[in-house]
Amino acid sequence: MTAITTRPAEITLPATLPARIAARIATAIARARARRAYRQLLEREDHVLSDMGLSRREVRKALIECGGRP
């Protein structure tokens, strides 16, 4: 009969903590870039947004969803 050996769980907290921090930083940067892009779109005229297939309302909604203020 083969003995089953169990290994103690490895502590991965030090490795996962920097990964979590890096992920949060990356998310914050991506959201900031998205807010900047939405604000730039809001500076465009309505007919330009329409040519892109967007409405001012949709752009404002997207800006609010990513944590920005119109």
Secondary structure as UniProt FT lines:
FT   HELIX           13..42
FT   HELIX           46..51
FT   TURN            52..53
FT   HELIX           56..65
FT   TURN            66..67
//
